[in-house]
Amino acid sequence: MYRPKFPLLAKLVTHMGSDYLPNYQGYKGKNVSSFGYVTVSDWGGECNLKKIMEKASVTISESNVQGALITANALLGFLDYCLNNEIEIEERKSLFLSCFTNKGYRTVAEMLRSENQ
């Protein structure tokens, strides 16, 4: 059984910011620009997304790595919205990447609003 809430704990902050993201920096010639967590249900610890960004900036110089917490339902709703509205692939990418601003999203409406902010 899944927990009712995914907590973005300090140990995950340390692991993501100090180990995981720096290990991917330069992989296949790419720069890390974003990271995210997709959760089964609700989540907590949104403020820790900024802490991950701060930790990553220590080892990935001149970076502005941004994160997101997204519920699975919000992500599926986002994909349905894009398909139902025949949004082109490049536009989908742009909409999705606009969500990586160190925020969490529980609904597709919140994800779509992020593009307008």
N, C-alpha and C positions, 0 to 999 in steps of 0.2 A: 504494500500500500504506500502511496506517495504521501509525503507530508503536506499539510494544507498550505504551507508557505515556504518558499525557497529563501533562506536567509543568506545574503551576500556578506559573509563573515570576514573578519580581519585576516584569517589564514588564507582565504581565497584572494584577498586583496594582495597580500604579499606574493603568493604564488603567481598570479596573473601578471602583476606589475614588475616583479623582479626576475622571474624565471621564464614564464611562458611567452610573453610578448617579445622580450629581447631575443629569445631563441629563434623566433620567426623573422626578426629584422634581417633583411638582405636575402631571405630565402628566394631562390630563383630570380634574384635581382630586384625583388619588390621591397617596398617600405611598408611597415606596419602603420596603418592609419586609423583602424577601428577594431573594436572587439565587442563581443556581446554574449549574453546568456539568454537562452530560450528556456522558459520555465513551464512546467506542467500546469501550474495554477498560479496563485498569487505569489508575490515576492516582497522582500524587505531589504533594506540596506542600500537604497538608491544613492544615498550620499557617498557611499564607498566607491562608486564609479569614478568620481573625481580623484579619490585617493589612488586608485589604480593608475589613472593618467599621470598623476604626480610621480609615482614610483617608476613608471615606465620612462618618464622624461629624464630620469637620472642616468639610465643606461642607454637610452636611444636619444642621442643628442638632437636638439632642434626639432623634437617631435611634438605633435599636438594630438596624440592618440585619444580618441573619444570612444565612449562605450554606450551600451544600451542594455536594458533588461526588457524582454518582450515575452508575454505569455504566448503559449502555443496557439491559443484561440485567436489572439490578436494577429499573429503571423499568418495563420490560415485565412483569417478574414481579409487581411491585406492582399494575399495572393488571389483570393476570390474576387476582390474588388478590381484588381488589375486585369484579370482575365475577363470578367463580366463587362468591363468598360473598354476592352480592347486597347489597353494602354501599351504602347510600344516598349520593347525591352529596355532601350536606353532610358526612357522616362521612368520605367519601373525601378531601374538601378538608382537613378537620381532620387526618386521618392524614398526608397529604402535607406539609402545612405544619409539622407537628411535627418533620419531618426537618431543618428549616432551623435548625440549632444550631451552625453552623461545624464540621460533621463531614462525613466522606465515607462513602459506602455502596457496597459491592461486591455485596451480595446483598439480596434482598427481606426476608430474615429480619432483617438489620441495620436496614432501614428500619422494619419493624414493631416492633422492640424500642425504637426511638427514642420511640415514643408512650408507652411505659411508664416512661421515665426522667425 
